[in-house]
Amino acid sequence: MKKRRKGIPSVYDKAKFKEYKKKGFTGNFLFIVVLVVILLIIVRFANLYMQYHMTKLELKSSSLCKEIDFNFLGLSGYEKARKRLLQSNLTQTKKIKVVCFYDLFYPAVFFINNKDMLCFVDLGKLVVYVNPGLSVITFYQFDIIKRKEKGVEIIQYFGNSLLSPIFRSVSGIFGYNLNIKKKSKKDISYIVKSIEKSRYIKIQHLIYFYVPLFLIVLFAFSYSNAIFIAFFYYIEVFFLFNLKEAFIGPFLWLLNFLNIQASDMVVLVGTCSLCLIFLITGILGLFNWKNIQNQSFERGFILFMLLLPIFIRF
């Protein structure tokens, strides 16, 4: 007659072990989220510096700026820029004096003293019609320009992304009317410069496209195909940014090599094709979610990439 084996008593309570495991996962997840947010804030600041630096290089190479005295302060503030502009007025030889800087919120702020008549001034992305006298023109990351002169502020949206209607609606909640269609004397007159003709501003779109692509492919080969979920980053970019800039910036070299004109049809076909490819690879990553090798790193990287377009856009 066989004896029944008695279960060896365990010092571990399974219920408590599951509860501990759940708490451990929650704590680890919160740590990853906090770390990702810190990295995104750092990247956002680096993006502000990059936009300012590219604008600076663009203006220095512009033929329209030869008759303008530019002074670039780098990371600075309104009071320092105002003082620098007032100090330079004493020795100003050219008719237009511009002091430019950036801060933690804006990629470019221009203090302008125009001693000439009403004229156009190249400010990087835009060529803006500047009135005589003192004025301050501020650029936002999400394609909004603000002009302040004689105590009056005017804010306009000059972007052309697929989500432009949403931007205008959200801005209305904060009291900014960006739905101006007819130009009036109170509006800001400007010309949007072509991304194809820019020498330095398009570089930021090269970085937005190829640096994430390199990291995603590298980590996918190093860890698992679940990393492919990060390809959804590109779909966000094409929706949040100006569609033409987001496509022409990274692929202008290829279009020039193939002798293809950057028409609206080429941009539409190219972006739709890329979105389809990134959508398929992103879904492939979702199907491989259970094959994650390094959960903390891969989940953190995917979360970082999915939030990155929001931080570099806003």
C-alpha positions as CSV (number, residue, x, y, z in Angstrom):
1,M,0.0,0.0,0.0
2,K,1.4,3.3,-1.2
3,K,1.7,6.1,1.3
4,R,0.4,9.5,0.3
5,R,3.1,12.1,0.1
6,K,2.4,15.1,2.2
7,G,3.1,18.5,0.8
8,I,6.1,20.1,2.3
9,P,5.0,23.2,4.3
10,S,6.2,26.4,2.8
11,V,7.2,29.5,4.7
12,Y,6.0,31.7,1.8
13,D,2.4,32.8,1.6
14,K,1.4,32.7,-2.1
15,A,-1.2,35.4,-1.8
16,K,1.3,37.8,-0.1
17,F,3.9,36.8,-2.8
18,K,1.6,37.8,-5.6
19,E,0.8,41.1,-3.8
20,Y,4.5,41.8,-3.4
21,K,5.2,41.0,-7.0
22,K,2.4,43.3,-8.1
23,K,3.7,46.1,-6.0
24,G,7.2,45.5,-7.3
25,F,6.0,45.8,-10.9
26,T,4.1,49.0,-10.1
27,G,7.1,50.5,-8.5
28,N,9.3,49.5,-11.4
29,F,6.8,50.9,-13.9
30,L,6.6,54.2,-12.1
31,F,10.4,54.5,-12.0
32,I,10.5,53.9,-15.8
33,V,7.8,56.6,-16.4
34,V,9.6,59.1,-14.3
35,L,12.9,58.4,-16.0
36,V,11.3,58.6,-19.5
37,V,9.7,62.0,-18.6
38,I,13.1,63.4,-17.4
39,L,14.8,62.2,-20.6
40,L,12.0,63.8,-22.7
41,I,12.4,67.1,-20.9
42,I,16.1,67.0,-21.6
43,V,15.5,66.2,-25.3
44,R,12.9,69.0,-25.5
45,F,15.5,71.5,-24.2
46,A,18.1,70.1,-26.7
47,N,15.5,70.5,-29.4
48,L,15.0,74.2,-28.5
49,Y,18.7,74.7,-28.7
50,M,18.9,73.0,-32.1
51,Q,16.1,75.1,-33.5
52,Y,17.7,78.3,-32.3
53,H,21.2,77.2,-33.6
54,M,19.8,76.3,-37.0
55,T,17.9,79.6,-37.2
56,K,21.1,81.4,-36.3
57,L,23.1,79.6,-39.1
58,E,20.2,80.2,-41.6
59,L,20.2,83.9,-40.9
60,K,24.0,84.3,-41.1
61,S,23.9,82.6,-44.5
62,S,20.9,84.6,-45.8
63,S,21.4,87.2,-48.5
64,L,18.4,89.1,-47.1
65,C,20.2,89.8,-43.8
66,K,23.2,91.7,-45.1
67,E,21.7,95.0,-44.3
68,I,20.6,93.9,-40.8
69,D,22.7,94.0,-37.7
70,F,22.1,90.7,-35.8
71,N,23.1,90.0,-32.3
72,F,22.7,86.4,-31.0
73,L,22.5,85.9,-27.2
74,G,21.9,82.2,-27.0
75,L,20.1,81.1,-23.9
76,S,18.8,84.4,-22.4
77,G,15.8,86.4,-21.3
78,Y,13.6,89.3,-22.3
79,E,15.2,91.8,-20.0
80,K,18.8,91.1,-21.1
81,A,17.7,91.2,-24.8
82,R,15.9,94.5,-24.3
83,K,19.0,96.1,-22.6
84,R,21.3,94.8,-25.3
85,L,19.0,96.3,-28.0
86,L,18.9,99.7,-26.2
87,Q,22.7,99.7,-25.7
88,S,23.2,99.0,-29.4
89,N,21.0,101.8,-30.4
90,L,23.8,104.2,-29.5
91,T,26.2,102.7,-31.9
92,Q,23.8,101.3,-34.5
93,T,25.0,101.9,-38.0
94,K,22.5,99.8,-39.9
95,K,18.9,100.7,-40.2
96,I,17.6,97.5,-38.7
97,K,19.0,96.0,-35.4
98,V,17.9,92.5,-34.3
99,V,18.7,90.8,-31.0
100,C,17.8,87.1,-30.9
101,F,17.7,84.5,-28.1
102,Y,15.9,81.4,-26.9
103,D,14.7,80.2,-23.5
104,L,13.1,77.2,-21.9
105,F,9.8,77.7,-23.8
106,Y,10.6,79.4,-27.1
107,P,13.1,78.4,-29.8
108,A,13.5,82.0,-31.0
109,V,12.6,85.5,-29.8
110,F,13.6,88.5,-31.8
111,F,13.9,92.1,-30.4
112,I,13.8,94.4,-33.5
113,N,14.6,98.1,-33.8
114,N,13.6,99.2,-37.3
115,K,14.8,102.8,-38.1
116,D,13.8,102.3,-41.7
117,M,10.4,102.3,-43.4
118,L,8.0,99.3,-43.4
119,C,10.1,96.4,-44.7
120,F,10.5,92.6,-44.7
121,V,13.0,91.0,-42.3
122,D,14.2,87.4,-42.7
123,L,13.7,85.5,-39.3
124,G,14.5,82.0,-40.4
125,K,11.3,80.1,-41.1
126,L,9.5,83.3,-42.1
127,V,10.2,86.5,-43.8
128,V,8.1,89.0,-41.6
129,Y,6.9,92.4,-42.5
130,V,8.2,94.7,-39.7
131,N,6.8,98.1,-38.8
132,P,9.1,101.0,-38.0
133,G,10.1,101.3,-34.3
134,L,10.5,98.6,-31.6
135,S,8.9,95.2,-31.8
136,V,9.2,91.8,-30.3
137,I,8.5,88.7,-32.4
138,T,8.3,85.3,-30.7
139,F,8.2,81.9,-32.4
140,Y,6.6,78.9,-30.7
141,Q,7.6,75.3,-31.4
142,F,4.1,74.5,-32.8
143,D,4.2,77.1,-35.6
144,I,2.7,80.1,-33.9
145,I,4.2,83.6,-34.2
146,K,3.5,86.4,-31.7
147,R,4.3,90.1,-32.4
148,K,4.3,92.7,-29.7
149,E,4.6,96.4,-30.4
150,K,3.4,99.5,-28.6
151,G,1.8,97.3,-25.9
152,V,-0.4,95.4,-28.4
153,E,0.1,91.6,-29.0
154,I,-1.0,89.7,-32.1
155,I,-0.8,85.9,-32.3
156,Q,-1.1,83.9,-35.5
157,Y,-0.7,80.3,-36.6
158,F,1.3,79.8,-39.8
159,G,1.6,76.0,-39.7
160,N,0.0,73.6,-42.2
161,S,-0.1,70.2,-40.5
162,L,-2.9,67.6,-40.7
163,L,-3.9,68.5,-37.2
164,S,-4.1,72.3,-37.9
165,P,-7.9,72.5,-37.2
166,I,-7.3,70.9,-33.8
167,F,-4.5,73.3,-33.0
168,R,-6.8,76.3,-33.8
169,S,-9.6,74.8,-31.7
170,V,-7.4,74.2,-28.7
171,S,-5.8,77.7,-29.0
172,G,-9.3,79.1,-28.9
173,I,-9.8,77.6,-25.5
174,F,-6.8,79.7,-24.2
175,G,-8.2,82.8,-25.8
176,Y,-6.1,82.9,-28.9
177,N,-8.0,83.3,-32.2
178,L,-6.0,81.6,-34.9
179,N,-8.8,81.3,-37.4
180,I,-8.0,84.5,-39.2
181,K,-8.5,84.1,-42.9
182,K,-8.6,87.6,-44.2
183,K,-5.5,89.7,-43.8
184,S,-6.0,93.1,-42.2
185,K,-3.8,95.9,-41.0
186,K,-3.7,94.4,-37.5
187,D,-2.5,91.0,-38.8
188,I,1.1,89.9,-39.1
189,S,2.2,89.9,-42.7
190,Y,4.7,87.2,-43.5
191,I,6.0,84.8,-46.2
192,V,6.7,81.1,-45.3
193,K,10.1,80.2,-46.7
194,S,10.4,77.0,-48.7
195,I,12.0,74.1,-46.9
196,E,13.7,73.1,-50.1
197,K,15.6,76.4,-50.3
198,S,16.7,76.4,-46.7
199,R,20.3,75.5,-45.9
200,Y,20.1,74.7,-42.2
201,I,16.5,74.6,-40.9
202,K,15.8,71.4,-42.8
203,I,18.6,69.7,-40.8
204,Q,16.2,69.3,-37.8
205,H,13.9,67.2,-39.9
206,L,16.8,65.0,-40.9
207,I,17.6,64.4,-37.2
208,Y,13.9,63.8,-36.4
209,F,13.8,61.1,-39.0
210,Y,17.1,59.3,-39.1
211,V,18.3,59.3,-35.5
212,P,15.1,57.5,-34.2
213,L,15.3,55.1,-37.2
214,F,18.8,54.2,-36.3
215,L,18.0,53.6,-32.6
216,I,14.8,51.6,-33.4
217,V,16.6,49.3,-35.8
218,L,19.7,48.9,-33.5
219,F,17.6,48.0,-30.4
220,A,15.3,45.7,-32.4
221,F,18.3,43.6,-33.4
222,S,19.8,43.9,-29.9
223,Y,16.7,42.9,-28.0
224,S,13.4,41.9,-29.6
225,N,11.0,42.8,-32.4
226,A,8.6,44.4,-29.9
227,I,10.8,47.5,-30.3
228,F,9.0,47.9,-33.7
229,I,6.1,49.4,-31.8
230,A,8.2,52.6,-31.6
231,F,7.7,53.0,-35.4
232,F,4.4,54.6,-34.5
233,Y,6.5,57.6,-33.7
234,Y,6.7,58.4,-37.4
235,I,2.9,58.4,-37.9
236,E,2.7,61.0,-35.0
237,V,5.4,63.1,-36.7
238,F,3.6,63.2,-40.0
239,F,0.4,64.3,-38.3
240,L,1.8,66.8,-36.0
241,F,4.3,68.5,-38.3
242,N,3.9,70.2,-41.6
243,L,3.5,67.3,-44.0
244,K,5.8,68.7,-46.6
245,E,8.6,69.6,-44.2
246,A,8.4,66.2,-42.5
247,F,8.9,64.5,-45.8
248,I,11.1,66.9,-47.8
249,G,13.5,67.5,-44.9
250,P,14.7,63.9,-44.8
251,F,14.4,63.0,-48.4
252,L,15.3,66.1,-50.4
253,W,18.7,64.6,-51.1
254,L,17.0,61.5,-52.6
255,L,14.6,63.6,-54.7
256,N,17.5,65.6,-56.0
257,F,19.5,62.5,-56.8
258,L,16.5,61.0,-58.8
259,N,15.7,64.4,-60.3
260,I,12.2,64.4,-59.0
261,Q,10.4,67.7,-58.2
262,A,9.0,68.0,-54.7
263,S,5.4,68.5,-55.8
264,D,2.4,68.0,-53.5
265,M,1.6,64.7,-55.2
266,V,5.1,63.4,-54.6
267,V,4.8,64.5,-50.9
268,L,1.4,62.8,-50.5
269,V,2.4,59.5,-52.2
270,G,5.7,59.4,-50.3
271,T,4.2,60.1,-46.8
272,C,1.3,57.7,-47.4
273,S,3.7,55.0,-48.4
274,L,5.9,55.6,-45.4
275,C,2.9,55.7,-43.0
276,L,1.8,52.3,-44.4
277,I,5.2,50.8,-43.9
278,F,5.5,52.2,-40.3
279,L,2.0,51.1,-39.5
280,I,2.7,47.5,-40.6
281,T,6.0,47.3,-38.7
282,G,4.4,48.9,-35.6
283,I,1.6,46.2,-35.6
284,L,4.3,43.6,-36.1
285,G,5.9,44.9,-32.9
286,L,2.6,44.6,-31.1
287,F,2.3,40.9,-32.1
288,N,5.8,40.4,-30.6
289,W,5.0,42.1,-27.3
290,K,5.3,38.8,-25.3
291,N,8.8,38.2,-26.7
292,I,10.3,41.2,-24.8
293,Q,13.7,40.2,-23.4
294,N,14.6,43.3,-21.3
295,Q,11.2,44.5,-20.0
296,S,12.4,47.6,-18.3
297,F,14.5,48.9,-21.1
298,E,12.3,48.0,-24.0
299,R,9.1,49.3,-22.4
300,G,10.9,52.5,-21.4
301,F,12.3,53.0,-24.9
302,I,8.9,52.4,-26.6
303,L,7.2,54.8,-24.2
304,F,9.9,57.4,-24.8
305,M,9.5,57.1,-28.6
306,L,5.7,57.4,-28.5
307,L,5.9,60.5,-26.4
308,L,8.8,62.1,-28.2
309,P,6.8,63.8,-31.0
310,I,4.7,65.6,-28.5
311,F,7.7,66.9,-26.5
312,I,9.6,68.1,-29.6
313,R,6.4,69.7,-31.1
314,F,5.0,71.4,-28.1
